[in-house]
Amino acid sequence: MTVALTRAQVRRVDQLAIDRYGIPGAVLMENAGRNAAEHIRAEFGVTGHAIILCGTGNNGGDGFVIARHLHNVGWQVRLLIAGDLPSLSGDALVHYRIVEAMGLDITIASDAKGQQSFLQKTQAAVVVVDALLGTGFRGDVRERTAELIRTVNASPKRAVVAIDVPSGMDCDTGAGGDATICADLTVTFVAPKVGFAAARASTYVGRVEVADIGVPPELIEQVLRGESEIA
């Protein structure tokens, strides 16, 4: 039976994987990004052209891993970091340093002008990977990010792949914010999110595929039964 997780349950799974099993966060992120890249290849071909839009949180870190694995198998990859580089920290910073050392094509733009300039190079053959905002998002998107999302939705492209959750969508309710990515494919981690089943979410998520991050299935089952059993 397919299960779905809430925002709080997803966080609990991640934290217990780190605390109980000793799986480093950077390893969970590596597993997530590598398996997401495999889903992208399975959907769009062994080689292709992708632009990967990365926020400065963990969702952006997933994007860095995806970029590396797509590059390694022959995809043309360009990265946009939509924010200030000093805002990167923790596991996302670890994986940014790897793609930087690899010399991948990276644009850093915290301002709308720089972000829009990057997107002007988007072509119809490009797969756009949305790694801007993750499961922690709720409410309305900041205006410069909202403008970026609107431009992505309106731009020529082959497809949009949302990573974990379409940016701008509340993963618990399925509600979109003032701007929300409209994905053709959502590659989500561990399990679908409860909001994906909402009728209003169908505009945003497209088809949903679940990517493994390497946590034991028993842990997911325990979290679903209630946190009190595993405190």
LONU-99093 format. One record per residue (C-alpha): x, y, z; residue number from 1. Coordinates in steps of 0.25 Angstrom, whole numbers. Each point is the difference from the previous one (the first is absolute). Example, Ala and Ser with C-alpha at 12.3 -4.5 7.8 and 13.67 -1.06 7.14 Angstrom:
BEGIN
+-------+-------+-------+-----+
!     x !     y !     z !   i !
+-------+-------+-------+-----+
!    49 !   -18 !    31 !   1 !
!     6 !    14 !    -2 !   2 !
+-------+-------+-------+-----+
***
This chain:
BEGIN
+-------+-------+-------+-----+
!     x !     y !     z !   i !
+-------+-------+-------+-----+
!     0 !     0 !     0 !   1 !
!     5 !    14 !    -4 !   2 !
!     2 !     9 !    12 !   3 !
!     1 !    15 !     1 !   4 !
!     7 !     8 !    10 !   5 !
!    -2 !    14 !     6 !   6 !
!    11 !    11 !     1 !   7 !
!     2 !    -4 !    15 !   8 !
!     1 !   -15 !    -3 !   9 !
!    11 !     3 !   -11 !  10 !
!     8 !     8 !     9 !  11 !
!    -1 !   -11 !    11 !  12 !
!     4 !   -11 !   -10 !  13 !
!    13 !     9 !    -4 !  14 !
!     3 !     3 !    14 !  15 !
!    -1 !   -14 !     5 !  16 !
!     8 !    -6 !   -11 !  17 !
!    11 !    10 !     4 !  18 !
!    -1 !    -2 !    15 !  19 !
!    -4 !   -15 !     1 !  20 !
!     7 !    -6 !   -11 !  21 !
!    12 !    10 !    -2 !  22 !
!    -3 !     3 !   -14 !  23 !
!     7 !    13 !    -3 !  24 !
!   -10 !    11 !    -6 !  25 !
!    10 !     1 !   -12 !  26 !
!    -2 !   -14 !    -3 !  27 !
!   -15 !     1 !     0 !  28 !
!     1 !    12 !    -9 !  29 !
!     9 !    -8 !    -9 !  30 !
!    -9 !   -12 !    -1 !  31 !
!   -12 !     9 !    -3 !  32 !
!     7 !     8 !   -11 !  33 !
!     6 !   -12 !    -6 !  34 !
!   -13 !    -8 !    -1 !  35 !
!    -7 !    13 !    -5 !  36 !
!    10 !     1 !   -11 !  37 !
!    -3 !   -15 !    -4 !  38 !
!   -15 !     3 !    -1 !  39 !
!     3 !    12 !    -9 !  40 !
!     9 !    -8 !    -9 !  41 !
!   -11 !   -11 !     0 !  42 !
!   -10 !    10 !    -4 !  43 !
!     7 !     9 !   -10 !  44 !
!    12 !    -9 !    -5 !  45 !
!    14 !    -4 !     2 !  46 !
!     5 !    14 !    -4 !  47 !
!    -7 !    14 !    -1 !  48 !
!     1 !    14 !     5 !  49 !
!    -4 !     5 !    13 !  50 !
!    -1 !    13 !     8 !  51 !
!    -1 !    -2 !    15 !  52 !
!    -5 !    11 !     8 !  53 !
!     5 !    -1 !    15 !  54 !
!    -4 !     7 !    12 !  55 !
!     9 !     2 !    12 !  56 !
!    -6 !   -11 !     9 !  57 !
!     0 !   -15 !    -1 !  58 !
!    -8 !     0 !   -12 !  59 !
!    11 !     7 !    -7 !  60 !
!    10 !   -10 !     5 !  61 !
!    -8 !   -11 !    -6 !  62 !
!     1 !     8 !   -13 !  63 !
!    15 !     1 !     1 !  64 !
!     0 !   -16 !     1 !  65 !
!    -9 !    -1 !   -12 !  66 !
!     9 !     9 !    -8 !  67 !
!    12 !    -8 !     3 !  68 !
!    -6 !   -13 !    -4 !  69 !
!    -6 !     5 !   -13 !  70 !
!    13 !     6 !    -4 !  71 !
!     7 !   -13 !     3 !  72 !
!    -8 !    -8 !   -10 !  73 !
!     1 !    10 !   -11 !  74 !
!   -11 !    10 !     2 !  75 !
!     2 !    15 !    -2 !  76 !
!    -3 !     7 !    13 !  77 !
!    -1 !    14 !     4 !  78 !
!    -3 !     5 !    14 !  79 !
!    -6 !    12 !     6 !  80 !
!     1 !     3 !    15 !  81 !
!   -11 !     9 !     3 !  82 !
!     5 !     7 !    12 !  83 !
!    13 !     5 !     7 !  84 !
!    11 !   -10 !     1 !  85 !
!     3 !     3 !    15 !  86 !
!   -14 !    -6 !     2 !  87 !
!     4 !   -14 !    -3 !  88 !
!     4 !    -8 !    12 !  89 !
!     0 !   -14 !     5 !  90 !
!    -2 !   -12 !   -10 !  91 !
!    -4 !    10 !   -11 !  92 !
!    13 !     7 !     1 !  93 !
!     8 !   -14 !     0 !  94 !
!    -6 !    -3 !   -13 !  95 !
!     1 !    14 !    -6 !  96 !
!    15 !    -1 !     2 !  97 !
!     1 !   -13 !    -8 !  98 !
!    -7 !     6 !   -12 !  99 !
!     8 !    12 !     1 ! 100 !
!    13 !    -8 !     0 ! 101 !
!    -5 !    -8 !   -12 ! 102 !
!    -1 !    13 !    -7 ! 103 !
!   -15 !    -1 !    -4 ! 104 !
!    -7 !    12 !    -6 ! 105 !
!    -5 !     7 !    12 ! 106 !
!    -7 !    14 !     0 ! 107 !
!    -3 !     6 !    14 ! 108 !
!   -11 !    11 !    -1 ! 109 !
!    -7 !     5 !    12 ! 110 !
!    -7 !    11 !    -8 ! 111 !
!   -11 !    -1 !    -9 ! 112 !
!     8 !     6 !   -12 ! 113 !
!    11 !   -10 !     1 ! 114 !
!   -10 !   -12 !     1 ! 115 !
!    -9 !     5 !   -12 ! 116 !
!    13 !     2 !    -8 ! 117 !
!     4 !   -15 !     3 ! 118 !
!   -14 !    -5 !    -4 ! 119 !
!     0 !     8 !   -13 ! 120 !
!    10 !   -11 !    -5 ! 121 !
!   -11 !   -11 !     2 ! 122 !
!    -3 !    -8 !   -12 ! 123 !
!   -11 !    -9 !    -4 ! 124 !
!     9 !   -12 !     1 ! 125 !
!     3 !     3 !    15 ! 126 !
!    -5 !    -8 !    12 ! 127 !
!    -1 !    10 !    11 ! 128 !
!     2 !    -6 !    14 ! 129 !
!    -6 !     7 !    11 ! 130 !
!     8 !    -1 !    13 ! 131 !
!    -4 !    14 !     6 ! 132 !
!    -9 !    -3 !    12 ! 133 !
!    -3 !   -13 !     7 ! 134 !
!   -10 !    -6 !    10 ! 135 !
!     3 !    11 !    10 ! 136 !
!    -7 !    11 !    -8 ! 137 !
!   -14 !     5 !     3 ! 138 !
!    -7 !    13 !    -2 ! 139 !
!     4 !    10 !   -12 ! 140 !
!    13 !     0 !    -8 ! 141 !
!     9 !    12 !     1 ! 142 !
!    -2 !     9 !   -12 ! 143 !
!    13 !    -2 !    -7 ! 144 !
!    -1 !   -15 !     1 ! 145 !
!   -15 !     1 !    -4 ! 146 !
!     5 !     8 !   -12 ! 147 !
!    10 !   -12 !    -3 ! 148 !
!   -11 !   -10 !     1 ! 149 !
!   -10 !     7 !    -9 ! 150 !
!    11 !     2 !   -11 ! 151 !
!     3 !   -15 !     1 ! 152 !
!   -14 !    -4 !    -2 ! 153 !
!    -1 !    10 !   -12 ! 154 !
!    13 !    -4 !    -6 ! 155 !
!     3 !   -10 !   -12 ! 156 !
!     5 !   -13 !     5 ! 157 !
!    -1 !   -15 !    -1 ! 158 !
!    -6 !    -2 !    14 ! 159 !
!     1 !     4 !    14 ! 160 !
!     4 !   -10 !    11 ! 161 !
!    -3 !     4 !    14 ! 162 !
!    10 !    -5 !    11 ! 163 !
!    -8 !    -6 !    12 ! 164 !
!   -11 !    11 !    -1 ! 165 !
!    -3 !    10 !   -11 ! 166 !
!     5 !    14 !     5 ! 167 !
!   -11 !     8 !     6 ! 168 !
!    -9 !   -12 !     4 ! 169 !
!    -3 !    -3 !    14 ! 170 !
!     3 !   -15 !     1 ! 171 !
!   -11 !    -2 !    11 ! 172 !
!   -12 !     7 !    -7 ! 173 !
!     4 !    -1 !   -14 ! 174 !
!    -3 !    15 !    -1 ! 175 !
!     8 !     9 !    -9 ! 176 !
!     6 !    13 !     4 ! 177 !
!     0 !    13 !    -7 ! 178 !
!     9 !    -7 !   -11 ! 179 !
!     1 !   -15 !    -1 ! 180 !
!     9 !    -8 !    -9 ! 181 !
!    -9 !    -9 !   -10 ! 182 !
!     8 !   -12 !    -1 ! 183 !
!    -2 !   -12 !   -10 ! 184 !
!     7 !    -9 !     9 ! 185 !
!     3 !     1 !    15 ! 186 !
!    11 !    -9 !     6 ! 187 !
!    -3 !     0 !    15 ! 188 !
!     8 !    -7 !    11 ! 189 !
!    -4 !   -11 !     9 ! 190 !
!   -15 !     0 !    -3 ! 191 !
!   -10 !     9 !    -6 ! 192 !
!    -4 !    12 !     8 ! 193 !
!   -15 !     0 !     5 ! 194 !
!    -3 !    13 !    -8 ! 195 !
!     3 !    -7 !   -13 ! 196 !
!   -14 !    -7 !     1 ! 197 !
!    -7 !    14 !     1 ! 198 !
!    -8 !     3 !   -13 ! 199 !
!     7 !    14 !    -1 ! 200 !
!    14 !    -7 !     1 ! 201 !
!    -2 !    -7 !   -14 ! 202 !
!     3 !    14 !    -7 ! 203 !
!    14 !     0 !     6 ! 204 !
!     5 !   -14 !     3 ! 205 !
!    -2 !    -7 !   -14 ! 206 !
!     4 !   -15 !     1 ! 207 !
!     6 !    -4 !    13 ! 208 !
!    12 !    -9 !     2 ! 209 !
!     6 !    -4 !    13 ! 210 !
!    15 !     0 !     2 ! 211 !
!     7 !    -8 !    11 ! 212 !
!    10 !     7 !     9 ! 213 !
!     5 !   -12 !     7 ! 214 !
!    -8 !     0 !    13 ! 215 !
!    -5 !   -13 !     6 ! 216 !
!   -15 !    -3 !    -4 ! 217 !
!    -2 !    -4 !    15 ! 218 !
!     3 !    14 !     4 ! 219 !
!   -11 !     6 !    -9 ! 220 !
!   -10 !   -10 !     5 ! 221 !
!     4 !     4 !    14 ! 222 !
!    -2 !    15 !    -3 ! 223 !
!   -13 !    -3 !    -6 ! 224 !
!    -5 !    -7 !    12 ! 225 !
!     3 !    12 !     9 ! 226 !
!    12 !     7 !     6 ! 227 !
!    -2 !    -5 !    14 ! 228 !
!     4 !   -14 !    -4 ! 229 !
!    14 !     5 !    -4 ! 230 !
!     3 !    11 !     9 ! 231 !
+-------+-------+-------+-----+
***
